[in-house]
Amino acid sequence: MITIDDLPLAGVYNPRIPTIAQPIDEIAQNAYRQLMRHIEGEGRKVKMVNNYKGKIVER
């Protein structure tokens, strides 16, 4: 079993549950940039795909 989002509660369980930490800051920055492009009229109606590398946190 593995969890996503590196919730602190995952470290409380016994046995410990590994988790995947996602790059929240990078995701937020890209979302903001895309929103601003859309507001400024530069956004295109194109399906965007973003690939983010998560980090496995073994507990």
mmCIF file as Biopython writes it, N, C-alpha, C and O atoms, coordinates in Angstrom:
data_model
#
loop_
_atom_site.group_PDB
_atom_site.id
_atom_site.type_symbol
_atom_site.label_atom_id
_atom_site.label_alt_id
_atom_site.label_comp_id
_atom_site.label_asym_id
_atom_site.label_entity_id
_atom_site.label_seq_id
_atom_site.pdbx_PDB_ins_code
_atom_site.Cartn_x
_atom_site.Cartn_y
_atom_site.Cartn_z
_atom_site.occupancy
_atom_site.B_iso_or_equiv
_atom_site.auth_seq_id
_atom_site.auth_asym_id
_atom_site.pdbx_PDB_model_num
ATOM 1   N N  . MET A ? 1  ? 0.848  -1.157 0.000   1.0 0.0 1  A 1 
ATOM 2   C CA . MET A ? 1  ? 0.000  0.000  0.000   1.0 0.0 1  A 1 
ATOM 3   C C  . MET A ? 1  ? 0.898  1.226  0.000   1.0 0.0 1  A 1 
ATOM 4   O O  . MET A ? 1  ? 1.967  1.234  0.611   1.0 0.0 1  A 1 
ATOM 5   N N  . ILE A ? 2  ? 0.450  2.252  -0.689  1.0 0.0 2  A 1 
ATOM 6   C CA . ILE A ? 2  ? 1.182  3.520  -0.738  1.0 0.0 2  A 1 
ATOM 7   C C  . ILE A ? 2  ? 0.156  4.648  -0.809  1.0 0.0 2  A 1 
ATOM 8   O O  . ILE A ? 2  ? -0.917 4.477  -1.388  1.0 0.0 2  A 1 
ATOM 9   N N  . THR A ? 3  ? 0.477  5.779  -0.229  1.0 0.0 3  A 1 
ATOM 10  C CA . THR A ? 3  ? -0.432 6.924  -0.276  1.0 0.0 3  A 1 
ATOM 11  C C  . THR A ? 3  ? 0.161  7.999  -1.175  1.0 0.0 3  A 1 
ATOM 12  O O  . THR A ? 3  ? 1.333  7.940  -1.545  1.0 0.0 3  A 1 
ATOM 13  N N  . ILE A ? 4  ? -0.652 8.963  -1.516  1.0 0.0 4  A 1 
ATOM 14  C CA . ILE A ? 4  ? -0.208 10.074 -2.355  1.0 0.0 4  A 1 
ATOM 15  C C  . ILE A ? 4  ? -0.369 11.368 -1.567  1.0 0.0 4  A 1 
ATOM 16  O O  . ILE A ? 4  ? -1.286 11.497 -0.757  1.0 0.0 4  A 1 
ATOM 17  N N  . ASP A ? 5  ? 0.513  12.310 -1.802  1.0 0.0 5  A 1 
ATOM 18  C CA . ASP A ? 5  ? 0.498  13.659 -1.220  1.0 0.0 5  A 1 
ATOM 19  C C  . ASP A ? 5  ? 1.291  13.788 0.067   1.0 0.0 5  A 1 
ATOM 20  O O  . ASP A ? 5  ? 1.246  14.849 0.689   1.0 0.0 5  A 1 
ATOM 21  N N  . ASP A ? 6  ? 2.002  12.785 0.492   1.0 0.0 6  A 1 
ATOM 22  C CA . ASP A ? 6  ? 2.884  12.853 1.663   1.0 0.0 6  A 1 
ATOM 23  C C  . ASP A ? 6  ? 2.169  13.437 2.882   1.0 0.0 6  A 1 
ATOM 24  O O  . ASP A ? 6  ? 2.661  14.370 3.516   1.0 0.0 6  A 1 
ATOM 25  N N  . LEU A ? 7  ? 1.028  12.884 3.191   1.0 0.0 7  A 1 
ATOM 26  C CA . LEU A ? 7  ? 0.281  13.340 4.361   1.0 0.0 7  A 1 
ATOM 27  C C  . LEU A ? 7  ? 1.006  12.933 5.646   1.0 0.0 7  A 1 
ATOM 28  O O  . LEU A ? 7  ? 1.461  11.794 5.750   1.0 0.0 7  A 1 
ATOM 29  N N  . PRO A ? 8  ? 1.124  13.824 6.617   1.0 0.0 8  A 1 
ATOM 30  C CA . PRO A ? 8  ? 1.814  13.500 7.865   1.0 0.0 8  A 1 
ATOM 31  C C  . PRO A ? 8  ? 1.189  12.302 8.587   1.0 0.0 8  A 1 
ATOM 32  O O  . PRO A ? 8  ? 1.886  11.565 9.284   1.0 0.0 8  A 1 
ATOM 33  N N  . LEU A ? 9  ? -0.094 12.112 8.425   1.0 0.0 9  A 1 
ATOM 34  C CA . LEU A ? 9  ? -0.782 11.013 9.084   1.0 0.0 9  A 1 
ATOM 35  C C  . LEU A ? 9  ? -0.248 9.655  8.627   1.0 0.0 9  A 1 
ATOM 36  O O  . LEU A ? 9  ? -0.363 8.672  9.360   1.0 0.0 9  A 1 
ATOM 37  N N  . ALA A ? 10 ? 0.323  9.587  7.446   1.0 0.0 10 A 1 
ATOM 38  C CA . ALA A ? 10 ? 0.852  8.320  6.935   1.0 0.0 10 A 1 
ATOM 39  C C  . ALA A ? 10 ? 1.974  7.786  7.818   1.0 0.0 10 A 1 
ATOM 40  O O  . ALA A ? 10 ? 2.203  6.577  7.861   1.0 0.0 10 A 1 
ATOM 41  N N  . GLY A ? 11 ? 2.677  8.672  8.522   1.0 0.0 11 A 1 
ATOM 42  C CA . GLY A ? 11 ? 3.760  8.254  9.400   1.0 0.0 11 A 1 
ATOM 43  C C  . GLY A ? 11 ? 3.297  7.745  10.748  1.0 0.0 11 A 1 
ATOM 44  O O  . GLY A ? 11 ? 4.106  7.246  11.530  1.0 0.0 11 A 1 
ATOM 45  N N  . VAL A ? 12 ? 2.016  7.862  11.035  1.0 0.0 12 A 1 
ATOM 46  C CA . VAL A ? 12 ? 1.472  7.469  12.327  1.0 0.0 12 A 1 
ATOM 47  C C  . VAL A ? 12 ? 1.086  5.992  12.349  1.0 0.0 12 A 1 
ATOM 48  O O  . VAL A ? 12 ? 1.159  5.340  13.391  1.0 0.0 12 A 1 
ATOM 49  N N  . TYR A ? 13 ? 0.683  5.479  11.214  1.0 0.0 13 A 1 
ATOM 50  C CA . TYR A ? 13 ? 0.187  4.108  11.141  1.0 0.0 13 A 1 
ATOM 51  C C  . TYR A ? 13 ? 1.297  3.091  11.376  1.0 0.0 13 A 1 
ATOM 52  O O  . TYR A ? 13 ? 2.472  3.351  11.116  1.0 0.0 13 A 1 
ATOM 53  N N  . ASN A ? 14 ? 0.892  1.925  11.877  1.0 0.0 14 A 1 
ATOM 54  C CA . ASN A ? 14 ? 1.820  0.837  12.072  1.0 0.0 14 A 1 
ATOM 55  C C  . ASN A ? 14 ? 1.242  -0.377 11.359  1.0 0.0 14 A 1 
ATOM 56  O O  . ASN A ? 14 ? 0.177  -0.841 11.767  1.0 0.0 14 A 1 
ATOM 57  N N  . PRO A ? 15 ? 1.863  -0.914 10.338  1.0 0.0 15 A 1 
ATOM 58  C CA . PRO A ? 15 ? 3.177  -0.548 9.826   1.0 0.0 15 A 1 
ATOM 59  C C  . PRO A ? 15 ? 3.128  0.792  9.099   1.0 0.0 15 A 1 
ATOM 60  O O  . PRO A ? 15 ? 2.072  1.237  8.649   1.0 0.0 15 A 1 
ATOM 61  N N  . ARG A ? 16 ? 4.268  1.410  8.997   1.0 0.0 16 A 1 
ATOM 62  C CA . ARG A ? 16 ? 4.374  2.708  8.323   1.0 0.0 16 A 1 
ATOM 63  C C  . ARG A ? 16 ? 3.943  2.580  6.868   1.0 0.0 16 A 1 
ATOM 64  O O  . ARG A ? 16 ? 4.156  1.543  6.239   1.0 0.0 16 A 1 
ATOM 65  N N  . ILE A ? 17 ? 3.340  3.629  6.339   1.0 0.0 17 A 1 
ATOM 66  C CA . ILE A ? 17 ? 2.856  3.617  4.961   1.0 0.0 17 A 1 
ATOM 67  C C  . ILE A ? 17 ? 3.730  4.555  4.130   1.0 0.0 17 A 1 
ATOM 68  O O  . ILE A ? 17 ? 3.790  5.752  4.411   1.0 0.0 17 A 1 
ATOM 69  N N  . PRO A ? 18 ? 4.412  4.020  3.105   1.0 0.0 18 A 1 
ATOM 70  C CA . PRO A ? 18 ? 5.174  4.914  2.230   1.0 0.0 18 A 1 
ATOM 71  C C  . PRO A ? 18 ? 4.221  5.825  1.472   1.0 0.0 18 A 1 
ATOM 72  O O  . PRO A ? 18 ? 3.039  5.515  1.328   1.0 0.0 18 A 1 
ATOM 73  N N  . THR A ? 19 ? 4.727  6.925  0.999   1.0 0.0 19 A 1 
ATOM 74  C CA . THR A ? 19 ? 3.877  7.896  0.325   1.0 0.0 19 A 1 
ATOM 75  C C  . THR A ? 19 ? 4.634  8.531  -0.832  1.0 0.0 19 A 1 
ATOM 76  O O  . THR A ? 19 ? 5.859  8.441  -0.910  1.0 0.0 19 A 1 
ATOM 77  N N  . ILE A ? 20 ? 3.907  9.163  -1.714  1.0 0.0 20 A 1 
ATOM 78  C CA . ILE A ? 20 ? 4.519  9.879  -2.830  1.0 0.0 20 A 1 
ATOM 79  C C  . ILE A ? 20 ? 4.318  11.368 -2.586  1.0 0.0 20 A 1 
ATOM 80  O O  . ILE A ? 20 ? 3.188  11.848 -2.506  1.0 0.0 20 A 1 
ATOM 81  N N  . ALA A ? 21 ? 5.423  12.092 -2.469  1.0 0.0 21 A 1 
ATOM 82  C CA . ALA A ? 21 ? 5.364  13.546 -2.296  1.0 0.0 21 A 1 
ATOM 83  C C  . ALA A ? 21 ? 5.334  14.177 -3.686  1.0 0.0 21 A 1 
ATOM 84  O O  . ALA A ? 21 ? 6.199  13.907 -4.519  1.0 0.0 21 A 1 
ATOM 85  N N  . GLN A ? 22 ? 4.351  15.003 -3.921  1.0 0.0 22 A 1 
ATOM 86  C CA . GLN A ? 22 ? 4.222  15.655 -5.217  1.0 0.0 22 A 1 
ATOM 87  C C  . GLN A ? 22 ? 4.794  17.074 -5.143  1.0 0.0 22 A 1 
ATOM 88  O O  . GLN A ? 22 ? 4.744  17.706 -4.087  1.0 0.0 22 A 1 
ATOM 89  N N  . PRO A ? 23 ? 5.334  17.577 -6.253  1.0 0.0 23 A 1 
ATOM 90  C CA . PRO A ? 23 ? 5.917  18.924 -6.270  1.0 0.0 23 A 1 
ATOM 91  C C  . PRO A ? 23 ? 4.823  19.998 -6.311  1.0 0.0 23 A 1 
ATOM 92  O O  . PRO A ? 23 ? 4.567  20.601 -7.354  1.0 0.0 23 A 1 
ATOM 93  N N  . ILE A ? 24 ? 4.197  20.220 -5.179  1.0 0.0 24 A 1 
ATOM 94  C CA . ILE A ? 24 ? 3.044  21.127 -5.100  1.0 0.0 24 A 1 
ATOM 95  C C  . ILE A ? 24 ? 3.390  22.540 -5.584  1.0 0.0 24 A 1 
ATOM 96  O O  . ILE A ? 24 ? 2.589  23.161 -6.283  1.0 0.0 24 A 1 
ATOM 97  N N  . ASP A ? 25 ? 4.569  23.054 -5.224  1.0 0.0 25 A 1 
ATOM 98  C CA . ASP A ? 25 ? 4.947  24.406 -5.650  1.0 0.0 25 A 1 
ATOM 99  C C  . ASP A ? 25 ? 5.030  24.497 -7.170  1.0 0.0 25 A 1 
ATOM 100 O O  . ASP A ? 25 ? 4.544  25.460 -7.763  1.0 0.0 25 A 1 
ATOM 101 N N  . GLU A ? 26 ? 5.639  23.506 -7.795  1.0 0.0 26 A 1 
ATOM 102 C CA . GLU A ? 26 ? 5.769  23.500 -9.258  1.0 0.0 26 A 1 
ATOM 103 C C  . GLU A ? 26 ? 4.399  23.394 -9.932  1.0 0.0 26 A 1 
ATOM 104 O O  . GLU A ? 26 ? 4.137  24.066 -10.929 1.0 0.0 26 A 1 
ATOM 105 N N  . ILE A ? 27 ? 3.546  22.560 -9.389  1.0 0.0 27 A 1 
ATOM 106 C CA . ILE A ? 27 ? 2.200  22.407 -9.933  1.0 0.0 27 A 1 
ATOM 107 C C  . ILE A ? 27 ? 1.433  23.725 -9.822  1.0 0.0 27 A 1 
ATOM 108 O O  . ILE A ? 27 ? 0.763  24.141 -10.767 1.0 0.0 27 A 1 
ATOM 109 N N  . ALA A ? 28 ? 1.535  24.373 -8.669  1.0 0.0 28 A 1 
ATOM 110 C CA . ALA A ? 28 ? 0.838  25.655 -8.451  1.0 0.0 28 A 1 
ATOM 111 C C  . ALA A ? 28 ? 1.376  26.738 -9.383  1.0 0.0 28 A 1 
ATOM 112 O O  . ALA A ? 28 ? 0.597  27.512 -9.939  1.0 0.0 28 A 1 
ATOM 113 N N  . GLN A ? 29 ? 2.686  26.804 -9.559  1.0 0.0 29 A 1 
ATOM 114 C CA . GLN A ? 29 ? 3.281  27.809 -10.451 1.0 0.0 29 A 1 
ATOM 115 C C  . GLN A ? 29 ? 2.806  27.619 -11.889 1.0 0.0 29 A 1 
ATOM 116 O O  . GLN A ? 29 ? 2.468  28.590 -12.567 1.0 0.0 29 A 1 
ATOM 117 N N  . ASN A ? 30 ? 2.779  26.375 -12.352 1.0 0.0 30 A 1 
ATOM 118 C CA . ASN A ? 30 ? 2.316  26.119 -13.715 1.0 0.0 30 A 1 
ATOM 119 C C  . ASN A ? 30 ? 0.835  26.440 -13.873 1.0 0.0 30 A 1 
ATOM 120 O O  . ASN A ? 30 ? 0.423  26.961 -14.909 1.0 0.0 30 A 1 
ATOM 121 N N  . ALA A ? 31 ? 0.041  26.138 -12.871 1.0 0.0 31 A 1 
ATOM 122 C CA . ALA A ? 31 ? -1.386 26.463 -12.920 1.0 0.0 31 A 1 
ATOM 123 C C  . ALA A ? 31 ? -1.582 27.973 -12.972 1.0 0.0 31 A 1 
ATOM 124 O O  . ALA A ? 31 ? -2.426 28.468 -13.719 1.0 0.0 31 A 1 
ATOM 125 N N  . TYR A ? 32 ? -0.802 28.706 -12.178 1.0 0.0 32 A 1 
ATOM 126 C CA . TYR A ? 32 ? -0.896 30.172 -12.159 1.0 0.0 32 A 1 
ATOM 127 C C  . TYR A ? 32 ? -0.520 30.740 -13.528 1.0 0.0 32 A 1 
ATOM 128 O O  . TYR A ? 32 ? -1.225 31.593 -14.068 1.0 0.0 32 A 1 
ATOM 129 N N  . ARG A ? 33 ? 0.599  30.261 -14.086 1.0 0.0 33 A 1 
ATOM 130 C CA . ARG A ? 33 ? 1.037  30.756 -15.402 1.0 0.0 33 A 1 
ATOM 131 C C  . ARG A ? 33 ? -0.024 30.507 -16.467 1.0 0.0 33 A 1 
ATOM 132 O O  . ARG A ? 33 ? -0.306 31.383 -17.284 1.0 0.0 33 A 1 
ATOM 133 N N  . GLN A ? 34 ? -0.606 29.320 -16.458 1.0 0.0 34 A 1 
ATOM 134 C CA . GLN A ? 34 ? -1.626 29.000 -17.445 1.0 0.0 34 A 1 
ATOM 135 C C  . GLN A ? 34 ? -2.864 29.868 -17.254 1.0 0.0 34 A 1 
ATOM 136 O O  . GLN A ? 34 ? -3.457 30.327 -18.231 1.0 0.0 34 A 1 
ATOM 137 N N  . LEU A ? 35 ? -3.255 30.095 -16.013 1.0 0.0 35 A 1 
ATOM 138 C CA . LEU A ? 35 ? -4.393 30.963 -15.734 1.0 0.0 35 A 1 
ATOM 139 C C  . LEU A ? 35 ? -4.136 32.375 -16.233 1.0 0.0 35 A 1 
ATOM 140 O O  . LEU A ? 35 ? -5.011 32.978 -16.855 1.0 0.0 35 A 1 
ATOM 141 N N  . MET A ? 36 ? -2.947 32.910 -15.971 1.0 0.0 36 A 1 
ATOM 142 C CA . MET A ? 36 ? -2.621 34.265 -16.413 1.0 0.0 36 A 1 
ATOM 143 C C  . MET A ? 36 ? -2.608 34.363 -17.942 1.0 0.0 36 A 1 
ATOM 144 O O  . MET A ? 36 ? -3.064 35.359 -18.505 1.0 0.0 36 A 1 
ATOM 145 N N  . ARG A ? 37 ? -2.091 33.338 -18.608 1.0 0.0 37 A 1 
ATOM 146 C CA . ARG A ? 37 ? -2.118 33.331 -20.083 1.0 0.0 37 A 1 
ATOM 147 C C  . ARG A ? 37 ? -3.563 33.366 -20.580 1.0 0.0 37 A 1 
ATOM 148 O O  . ARG A ? 37 ? -3.885 34.073 -21.535 1.0 0.0 37 A 1 
ATOM 149 N N  . HIS A ? 38 ? -4.404 32.616 -19.937 1.0 0.0 38 A 1 
ATOM 150 C CA . HIS A ? 38 ? -5.813 32.571 -20.326 1.0 0.0 38 A 1 
ATOM 151 C C  . HIS A ? 38 ? -6.475 33.932 -20.101 1.0 0.0 38 A 1 
ATOM 152 O O  . HIS A ? 38 ? -7.196 34.425 -20.969 1.0 0.0 38 A 1 
ATOM 153 N N  . ILE A ? 39 ? -6.230 34.532 -18.948 1.0 0.0 39 A 1 
ATOM 154 C CA . ILE A ? 39 ? -6.822 35.841 -18.629 1.0 0.0 39 A 1 
ATOM 155 C C  . ILE A ? 39 ? -6.334 36.901 -19.603 1.0 0.0 39 A 1 
ATOM 156 O O  . ILE A ? 39 ? -7.110 37.758 -20.027 1.0 0.0 39 A 1 
ATOM 157 N N  . GLU A ? 40 ? -5.053 36.852 -19.962 1.0 0.0 40 A 1 
ATOM 158 C CA . GLU A ? 40 ? -4.469 37.835 -20.871 1.0 0.0 40 A 1 
ATOM 159 C C  . GLU A ? 40 ? -4.767 37.534 -22.338 1.0 0.0 40 A 1 
ATOM 160 O O  . GLU A ? 40 ? -4.315 38.262 -23.222 1.0 0.0 40 A 1 
ATOM 161 N N  . GLY A ? 41 ? -5.512 36.485 -22.602 1.0 0.0 41 A 1 
ATOM 162 C CA . GLY A ? 41 ? -5.902 36.159 -23.967 1.0 0.0 41 A 1 
ATOM 163 C C  . GLY A ? 41 ? -4.856 35.386 -24.741 1.0 0.0 41 A 1 
ATOM 164 O O  . GLY A ? 41 ? -5.018 35.164 -25.941 1.0 0.0 41 A 1 
ATOM 165 N N  . GLU A ? 42 ? -3.799 34.975 -24.088 1.0 0.0 42 A 1 
ATOM 166 C CA . GLU A ? 42 ? -2.752 34.233 -24.773 1.0 0.0 42 A 1 
ATOM 167 C C  . GLU A ? 42 ? -2.987 32.728 -24.716 1.0 0.0 42 A 1 
ATOM 168 O O  . GLU A ? 42 ? -2.346 31.963 -25.436 1.0 0.0 42 A 1 
ATOM 169 N N  . GLY A ? 43 ? -3.899 32.318 -23.865 1.0 0.0 43 A 1 
ATOM 170 C CA . GLY A ? 43 ? -4.156 30.881 -23.714 1.0 0.0 43 A 1 
ATOM 171 C C  . GLY A ? 43 ? -4.853 30.332 -24.942 1.0 0.0 43 A 1 
ATOM 172 O O  . GLY A ? 43 ? -5.717 30.983 -25.530 1.0 0.0 43 A 1 
ATOM 173 N N  . ARG A ? 44 ? -4.478 29.165 -25.308 1.0 0.0 44 A 1 
ATOM 174 C CA . ARG A ? 44 ? -5.113 28.493 -26.435 1.0 0.0 44 A 1 
ATOM 175 C C  . ARG A ? 44 ? -5.990 27.374 -25.895 1.0 0.0 44 A 1 
ATOM 176 O O  . ARG A ? 44 ? -5.779 26.868 -24.793 1.0 0.0 44 A 1 
ATOM 177 N N  . LYS A ? 45 ? -6.952 27.010 -26.677 1.0 0.0 45 A 1 
ATOM 178 C CA . LYS A ? 45 ? -7.789 25.878 -26.278 1.0 0.0 45 A 1 
ATOM 179 C C  . LYS A ? 45 ? -7.091 24.607 -26.710 1.0 0.0 45 A 1 
ATOM 180 O O  . LYS A ? 45 ? -7.502 23.921 -27.646 1.0 0.0 45 A 1 
ATOM 181 N N  . VAL A ? 46 ? -6.035 24.324 -26.002 1.0 0.0 46 A 1 
ATOM 182 C CA . VAL A ? 46 ? -5.213 23.156 -26.285 1.0 0.0 46 A 1 
ATOM 183 C C  . VAL A ? 46 ? -5.166 22.306 -25.027 1.0 0.0 46 A 1 
ATOM 184 O O  . VAL A ? 46 ? -5.022 22.817 -23.916 1.0 0.0 46 A 1 
ATOM 185 N N  . LYS A ? 47 ? -5.288 21.029 -25.216 1.0 0.0 47 A 1 
ATOM 186 C CA . LYS A ? 47 ? -5.193 20.134 -24.067 1.0 0.0 47 A 1 
ATOM 187 C C  . LYS A ? 47 ? -3.732 20.090 -23.636 1.0 0.0 47 A 1 
ATOM 188 O O  . LYS A ? 47 ? -2.857 19.727 -24.421 1.0 0.0 47 A 1 
ATOM 189 N N  . MET A ? 48 ? -3.475 20.458 -22.396 1.0 0.0 48 A 1 
ATOM 190 C CA . MET A ? 48 ? -2.109 20.480 -21.885 1.0 0.0 48 A 1 
ATOM 191 C C  . MET A ? 48 ? -1.841 19.231 -21.061 1.0 0.0 48 A 1 
ATOM 192 O O  . MET A ? 48 ? -2.708 18.738 -20.339 1.0 0.0 48 A 1 
ATOM 193 N N  . VAL A ? 49 ? -0.642 18.743 -21.188 1.0 0.0 49 A 1 
ATOM 194 C CA . VAL A ? 49 ? -0.202 17.610 -20.384 1.0 0.0 49 A 1 
ATOM 195 C C  . VAL A ? 49 ? 1.071  18.031 -19.663 1.0 0.0 49 A 1 
ATOM 196 O O  . VAL A ? 49 ? 2.053  18.420 -20.296 1.0 0.0 49 A 1 
ATOM 197 N N  . ASN A ? 50 ? 1.049  17.952 -18.368 1.0 0.0 50 A 1 
ATOM 198 C CA . ASN A ? 50 ? 2.230  18.268 -17.561 1.0 0.0 50 A 1 
ATOM 199 C C  . ASN A ? 50 ? 2.695  16.995 -16.880 1.0 0.0 50 A 1 
ATOM 200 O O  . ASN A ? 50 ? 1.891  16.240 -16.332 1.0 0.0 50 A 1 
ATOM 201 N N  . ASN A ? 51 ? 3.969  16.768 -16.917 1.0 0.0 51 A 1 
ATOM 202 C CA . ASN A ? 51 ? 4.551  15.617 -16.230 1.0 0.0 51 A 1 
ATOM 203 C C  . ASN A ? 51 ? 5.352  16.120 -15.042 1.0 0.0 51 A 1 
ATOM 204 O O  . ASN A ? 51 ? 6.252  16.946 -15.192 1.0 0.0 51 A 1 
ATOM 205 N N  . TYR A ? 52 ? 5.024  15.626 -13.884 1.0 0.0 52 A 1 
ATOM 206 C CA . TYR A ? 52 ? 5.721  16.026 -12.667 1.0 0.0 52 A 1 
ATOM 207 C C  . TYR A ? 52 ? 6.360  14.795 -12.043 1.0 0.0 52 A 1 
ATOM 208 O O  . TYR A ? 52 ? 5.781  13.709 -12.037 1.0 0.0 52 A 1 
ATOM 209 N N  . LYS A ? 53 ? 7.536  14.985 -11.531 1.0 0.0 53 A 1 
ATOM 210 C CA . LYS A ? 53 ? 8.220  13.888 -10.861 1.0 0.0 53 A 1 
ATOM 211 C C  . LYS A ? 53 ? 7.926  13.948 -9.367  1.0 0.0 53 A 1 
ATOM 212 O O  . LYS A ? 53 ? 8.252  14.920 -8.686  1.0 0.0 53 A 1 
ATOM 213 N N  . GLY A ? 54 ? 7.312  12.903 -8.888  1.0 0.0 54 A 1 
ATOM 214 C CA . GLY A ? 54 ? 7.077  12.786 -7.453  1.0 0.0 54 A 1 
ATOM 215 C C  . GLY A ? 54 ? 8.286  12.146 -6.783  1.0 0.0 54 A 1 
ATOM 216 O O  . GLY A ? 54 ? 9.196  11.655 -7.450  1.0 0.0 54 A 1 
ATOM 217 N N  . LYS A ? 55 ? 8.280  12.158 -5.492  1.0 0.0 55 A 1 
ATOM 218 C CA . LYS A ? 55 ? 9.379  11.577 -4.714  1.0 0.0 55 A 1 
ATOM 219 C C  . LYS A ? 55 ? 8.782  10.571 -3.728  1.0 0.0 55 A 1 
ATOM 220 O O  . LYS A ? 55 ? 7.863  10.898 -2.977  1.0 0.0 55 A 1 
ATOM 221 N N  . ILE A ? 56 ? 9.306  9.361  -3.738  1.0 0.0 56 A 1 
ATOM 222 C CA . ILE A ? 56 ? 8.819  8.350  -2.809  1.0 0.0 56 A 1 
ATOM 223 C C  . ILE A ? 56 ? 9.427  8.610  -1.437  1.0 0.0 56 A 1 
ATOM 224 O O  . ILE A ? 56 ? 10.643 8.734  -1.294  1.0 0.0 56 A 1 
ATOM 225 N N  . VAL A ? 57 ? 8.569  8.690  -0.442  1.0 0.0 57 A 1 
ATOM 226 C CA . VAL A ? 57 ? 8.990  8.891  0.940   1.0 0.0 57 A 1 
ATOM 227 C C  . VAL A ? 57 ? 8.749  7.582  1.682   1.0 0.0 57 A 1 
ATOM 228 O O  . VAL A ? 57 ? 7.608  7.209  1.956   1.0 0.0 57 A 1 
ATOM 229 N N  . GLU A ? 58 ? 9.837  6.893  2.000   1.0 0.0 58 A 1 
ATOM 230 C CA . GLU A ? 58 ? 9.697  5.627  2.719   1.0 0.0 58 A 1 
ATOM 231 C C  . GLU A ? 58 ? 9.688  5.917  4.214   1.0 0.0 58 A 1 
ATOM 232 O O  . GLU A ? 58 ? 10.532 6.652  4.726   1.0 0.0 58 A 1 
ATOM 233 N N  . ARG A ? 59 ? 8.752  5.346  4.878   1.0 0.0 59 A 1 
ATOM 234 C CA . ARG A ? 59 ? 8.630  5.586  6.316   1.0 0.0 59 A 1 
ATOM 235 C C  . ARG A ? 59 ? 9.031  4.362  7.091   1.0 0.0 59 A 1 
ATOM 236 O O  . ARG A ? 59 ? 8.995  4.370  8.321   1.0 0.0 59 A 1 
#
